[in-house]
Amino acid sequence: MALLQTSGLNKHFGGLHVTNDVNFDLQPGEIHCLIGPNGAGKSTLFRLILGEHLPSSGTIHYDGTDITTAKPFQRIRKGISVKFQVPGIFKALKVRQNLEIALQHHLEGHSLGEEIDRLLEFLNLTDAADQLAGNLSHGQKQWLEIGMAISLKPKLLLLDEPTAGMTPDETFATGEMVQRLNADGVTVLAVEHDMAFVRQIAQRVTVLHFGRIFAQGTIDDIVADERVAAIYLGEGHHD
């Protein structure tokens, strides 16, 4: 059974049809990437899954439950977590304190300290633990935000362009993090532009175009699809 499934999902903003009859399924334990030209509706689909937008029609099921009208906090409680493109970290606090805030409702005392140390190591941030979060490099800020998103031990992690603005080395390290999380049982849905990153992590890829599912398959299927290449030309998009 799919962990996440949308059926006939539509979203209109006035006369604009942003999500167009999307039937999408995400299998438990997979890493799935959503790609598509700018304006394809990727972010809107994310916000529908998170409950920030309510669909004009259609349904969303998660883990066997209809969550179409559930509030965002109810979805988070069910095990959905998200990392948006712009890091929402506390820049005036130390890296360690950021993780403490994310974890404080779940752990205390010795176990809290242990989990923070474990996360710092996982995020390649052990040496930066006592730095102010605002002083981190762009890539490190993104990692800290991923750390805060996974502190909730989500079943499903949504990543919105997690490697935007990263160096190739940082991008590759992020891919390794995602793969390790996945090996620990986290299902991952990522919106991404960087095709090297998609190639590194994706088990399945869905291409959105004008709010519709345009193509779906392995990364090799997608790269070989001339129709997909055609919609990216004129985007200045290159592999």
Buried (B, 14 or more C-beta within 10 A) or exposed (E): EBBBBBBEBBBBEEEEBBBBBBEBBBBEBBBBBBBBBEBBBBBBBBBBBBBEBEBBEBBBBBBEEEBBEBEEEEBBEBBBBBBBBEBEBBEEBBBBBBBBEBBEEEBEEEEBBEBBBEBBEBBBBEEBBEBBBEEBEEBBBBBBBBBBBBBBEBBBBBBBBBBBEBEEEBBBBBBEBBBEBBEEEBBBBBBBBBBEBBBBBBBBBBBBBBBBBBBBBEBEEBBEBEEBEEBBEEEEBEE
